[in-house]
Amino acid sequence: MCRDRGKASIHQMARKRKQGEESAFSKLTPAQQRAWLAFIRLRLRLTYEMNRQLQAEANLSLADYDVLNALRYEPEGRTQITALAIRIGWERSRLSHHLRRLEGRELVELRTAATDRRATEITLTDQGWAEITQASTGHVELIQRLFFDGLPDQLVEPMTVALESIYDNVIERGTLPRPAHES
């Protein structure tokens, strides 16, 4: 039933808008339209569910989690703003504003980088480490329940290969530089 609704939506997405005017999506094959719509629906729903779970259980937004989680994997929980912005795919100004809010909650510390006085360095505080560690338990449980429990084991590897291929294409053709940890 869910797949039938998806197919109907695909046809609606590609139908003509006005006499003689076609949707831009008609340039995609029906299989591509279906895949894209499935991805968008999944991304929107998972974003909602992850944000709701993190706020309810850990008093963190998904954006907070993304920042703190990326910092936790940096050496000593420390990096420069520009490097972190590239890593998580945010604009530097958006990250700077968000980091100031996290600093106000004592989850990160901002200071001028010792190696480059023009750069700002972010460090995950002890409280930040504790909160991201605590939040990860429920977050991983949610991922298991909503993402992997709905995915047959035999599809995990092909899906992983497909997602890695798409990611590599975005890195190659997108506007953000490759994250330093992937160079």
C-alpha positions, 0 to 999 in steps of 0.5 A, a space after each residue: 500500500 505504501 509503495 502504491 502511494 509512492 507511485 501515485 505521488 511520482 505520477 502527480 509529481 511528473 504531471 503537466 502543470 499548465 497546458 504544454 508545461 511539464 514538471 522538471 521532474 519529468 527529466 528523471 526516469 520513473 525509477 529515478 523519480 521513485 528513488 528521489 521521492 523515497 529519499 526525500 520522504 525518508 530524510 524528512 521523516 528521519 530528521 523529524 524523529 531524530 530531532 524529537 527523540 534527542 530533544 525529549 531524551 537528551 535536551 539536544 536538537 539534531 543540530 546540537 547532536 551533529 555538531 557535538 558528535 563531529 567534535 567528539 571524533 576530532 583529536 582531543 575533541 578540538 578543531 577549527 570552525 572552518 574545518 568543522 563547517 566543512 565536515 558537517 556541511 554547514 555554512 561557517 556563519 551558521 556554525 559560528 552562531 550555533 557554537 555560541 549557543 552551545 558555548 552558552 550552555 557550556 558544551 563547547 569552548 571557543 578560543 583563538 587558535 594558538 597556531 593561527 590567531 585569525 582562526 577560532 578553535 572549538 573544544 568539546 567541554 567535559 559537559 559536552 562529552 558527557 551530554 553527547 555520550 549520554 544522547 548517543 545511546 537513545 539515538 543509536 536505539 532509534 536508528 536501529 529501530 527506525 532505519 535498520 529494523 526496516 532494512 533486510 540484512 541482504 540490502 545493507 551492503 548494496 545500500 551502503 555502496 549506493 550511499 557511498 557512491 552518491 556521497 563521493 559524487 556530491 563531494 566531487 561535484 558539490 561546492 564544499 571542499 572535501 573534509 580534511 579527515 577524508 583527504 
